[in-house]
Amino acid sequence: MITAEDRRELYLGAILLTLVVGHWLAAFYYAPVDEHQGEVYRIMFLHVPSAITAFASSAALAVFSVLGLKRRSEASLALAKATAEVGLLFTVLTLATGSIWGRPTWGTWWTWDARLTTTFLLALLYCGYLLLYAAMPTGPSRIRACAVLGILIFADVPIIYKSVTWWRTLHQPPSMLRAGGSTMEPEILWTLVLGIVILCLYGAWLIRFRSRNIRLADTLEAASFDQLQT
């Protein structure tokens, strides 16, 4: 049975998804062509927001992990697991769109570039978190172990961000947040910023919606176990 709260969640998700699609249309029809890269640069409007959402997910995972350590609650762990799933989704999307962008720009689908490698490591860390969650039984030990790993995952994000300045890399240096202001055309910059905001909001909705499903599944599993015991 679909409740009124379920309907509200679905309506909100539909609105956010419509905004995502609307932003992609703006990326194709509003933003001008880049004079150096041509049309291929437009994948940036999916690649960069996906990367920012993946990084924001790692920050949220660290916050939920700290709350999990303090409260020892399964609710915080459900939020953390949902965040890891969403973070993994957007990290994989970041790697995929980056490879598509890199093929015509660098002449290769993949190279062990510092930023690519550290982003790939983030995907592996998210996978490790989900495997740890699945491998451990419900209880304080799982909450504690997942919380520690969730906090450690966030440590990879500053390394990813600074990789273009710490090491020699194929990636260009920051063009949005830099001394002297952005080097982008205003239409490109604001289309990109809008995409980041929309995709982060959509990612937050996915985390909220998925965490509700996780808690519901845990409740049903606990009820089934109690019924078997009796």
PENORQUI-V110205 format. One record per residue. N is the residue number from 1. SS is DSSP state (H for helix, E for strand, L for the rest). PSI is psi as a letter, one per 40 degrees, with the letter a starting at -180 (NA if undefined). Layout:
N_SS_PSI ; N_SS_PSI
This chain:
1_L_h ; 2_L_h ; 3_L_i ; 4_H_d ; 5_H_d ; 6_H_d ; 7_H_d ; 8_H_d ; 9_H_d ; 10_H_d ; 11_H_d ; 12_H_d ; 13_H_d ; 14_H_d ; 15_H_d ; 16_H_d ; 17_H_d ; 18_H_d ; 19_H_d ; 20_H_d ; 21_H_d ; 22_H_d ; 23_H_d ; 24_H_d ; 25_H_d ; 26_H_d ; 27_H_d ; 28_H_d ; 29_H_e ; 30_L_d ; 31_L_h ; 32_L_i ; 33_L_h ; 34_E_h ; 35_L_d ; 36_L_d ; 37_L_e ; 38_E_a ; 39_H_d ; 40_H_d ; 41_H_e ; 42_H_d ; 43_H_e ; 44_H_d ; 45_H_e ; 46_H_d ; 47_H_d ; 48_H_d ; 49_H_d ; 50_H_d ; 51_H_d ; 52_H_d ; 53_H_d ; 54_H_d ; 55_H_d ; 56_H_d ; 57_H_d ; 58_H_d ; 59_H_d ; 60_H_d ; 61_H_d ; 62_H_d ; 63_H_d ; 64_H_d ; 65_H_d ; 66_H_d ; 67_H_d ; 68_H_d ; 69_H_d ; 70_H_d ; 71_H_e ; 72_L_f ; 73_L_i ; 74_H_d ; 75_H_d ; 76_H_d ; 77_H_d ; 78_H_d ; 79_H_d ; 80_H_d ; 81_H_d ; 82_H_d ; 83_H_d ; 84_H_d ; 85_H_d ; 86_H_d ; 87_H_d ; 88_H_d ; 89_H_d ; 90_H_d ; 91_H_d ; 92_H_d ; 93_H_d ; 94_H_d ; 95_H_d ; 96_H_d ; 97_H_d ; 98_H_d ; 99_H_d ; 100_H_d ; 101_H_d ; 102_H_d ; 103_H_d ; 104_H_d ; 105_H_d ; 106_H_e ; 107_L_e ; 108_L_i ; 109_L_d ; 110_L_i ; 111_L_i ; 112_L_f ; 113_L_i ; 114_H_d ; 115_H_d ; 116_H_d ; 117_H_d ; 118_H_d ; 119_H_d ; 120_H_d ; 121_H_d ; 122_H_d ; 123_H_d ; 124_H_d ; 125_H_d ; 126_H_d ; 127_H_d ; 128_H_d ; 129_H_d ; 130_H_d ; 131_H_d ; 132_H_d ; 133_H_d ; 134_H_d ; 135_H_d ; 136_L_i ; 137_L_i ; 138_L_h ; 139_L_a ; 140_H_d ; 141_H_d ; 142_H_d ; 143_H_d ; 144_H_d ; 145_H_d ; 146_H_d ; 147_H_d ; 148_H_d ; 149_H_d ; 150_H_d ; 151_H_d ; 152_H_d ; 153_H_d ; 154_H_d ; 155_H_d ; 156_H_d ; 157_H_d ; 158_H_d ; 159_H_d ; 160_H_d ; 161_H_d ; 162_H_e ; 163_H_d ; 164_H_e ; 165_H_d ; 166_H_d ; 167_L_i ; 168_L_h ; 169_L_i ; 170_L_d ; 171_L_i ; 172_L_i ; 173_L_i ; 174_L_h ; 175_L_e ; 176_L_d ; 177_L_g ; 178_L_i ; 179_L_h ; 180_L_e ; 181_L_i ; 182_L_i ; 183_L_e ; 184_L_i ; 185_L_i ; 186_H_d ; 187_H_d ; 188_H_d ; 189_H_d ; 190_H_d ; 191_H_d ; 192_H_d ; 193_H_d ; 194_H_d ; 195_H_d ; 196_H_d ; 197_H_d ; 198_H_d ; 199_H_d ; 200_H_d ; 201_H_d ; 202_H_d ; 203_H_d ; 204_H_d ; 205_H_d ; 206_H_d ; 207_H_d ; 208_H_d ; 209_H_d ; 210_H_d ; 211_H_d ; 212_H_d ; 213_H_d ; 214_H_d ; 215_H_d ; 216_H_d ; 217_H_d ; 218_H_d ; 219_H_d ; 220_H_d ; 221_H_d ; 222_H_d ; 223_H_d ; 224_H_d ; 225_H_d ; 226_H_d ; 227_H_d ; 228_H_d ; 229_H_d ; 230_L_NA
